[in-house]
Amino acid sequence: MKKKIAAFFIVLLLIAGFGILAYPTISNQWNTYRQSRLISDYDAAVETKGNTVTTTYKYDGVEFHVDVEADAVQTHNAQDAIKSAWGADASAFGIL
């Protein structure tokens, strides 16, 4: 009877040890699977009309849009930028 109990505890210890050693691998595989499922449900599309960029996001049956209007006309030069940022005249220092 004592041999059966000792064998049972040895087998239980081996199973517990295997479970502890296998946990990181199994949890990593599970998380990779879950993340791939989440990514497959996500979709984004970018559309440009004139100077407006529209990004459409679709995720989990919900859709929303982000519109960005870009105006890339430069209205000042580097000297004006330095003057507004630091309050110093760039030409006086010989920078530009």
Contacts in CASP RR format, 6 or more apart in sequence:
PFRMAT RR
TARGET T0000
AUTHOR 0000-0000-0000
METHOD contacts of the structure
MODEL  1
MKKKIAAFFIVLLLIAGFGILAYPTISNQWNTYRQSRLISDYDAAVETKG
NTVTTTYKYDGVEFHVDVEADAVQTHNAQDAIKSAWGADASAFGIL
41 59 0 8 1.000
41 60 0 8 1.000
42 57 0 8 1.000
42 58 0 8 1.000
42 59 0 8 1.000
43 57 0 8 1.000
43 58 0 8 1.000
43 59 0 8 1.000
44 55 0 8 1.000
44 56 0 8 1.000
44 57 0 8 1.000
44 58 0 8 1.000
45 55 0 8 1.000
45 56 0 8 1.000
45 58 0 8 1.000
46 53 0 8 1.000
46 54 0 8 1.000
46 55 0 8 1.000
46 56 0 8 1.000
47 53 0 8 1.000
47 54 0 8 1.000
47 55 0 8 1.000
47 56 0 8 1.000
48 54 0 8 1.000
51 69 0 8 1.000
51 70 0 8 1.000
51 71 0 8 1.000
51 72 0 8 1.000
52 67 0 8 1.000
52 68 0 8 1.000
52 69 0 8 1.000
52 70 0 8 1.000
53 67 0 8 1.000
53 68 0 8 1.000
53 69 0 8 1.000
53 70 0 8 1.000
54 65 0 8 1.000
54 66 0 8 1.000
54 67 0 8 1.000
54 68 0 8 1.000
55 65 0 8 1.000
55 66 0 8 1.000
55 67 0 8 1.000
55 68 0 8 1.000
56 63 0 8 1.000
56 64 0 8 1.000
56 65 0 8 1.000
57 63 0 8 1.000
57 64 0 8 1.000
57 65 0 8 1.000
57 66 0 8 1.000
76 84 0 8 1.000
78 90 0 8 1.000
78 96 0 8 1.000
79 89 0 8 1.000
79 90 0 8 1.000
79 91 0 8 1.000
79 96 0 8 1.000
82 88 0 8 1.000
82 90 0 8 1.000
82 95 0 8 1.000
82 96 0 8 1.000
83 89 0 8 1.000
83 90 0 8 1.000
90 96 0 8 1.000
END
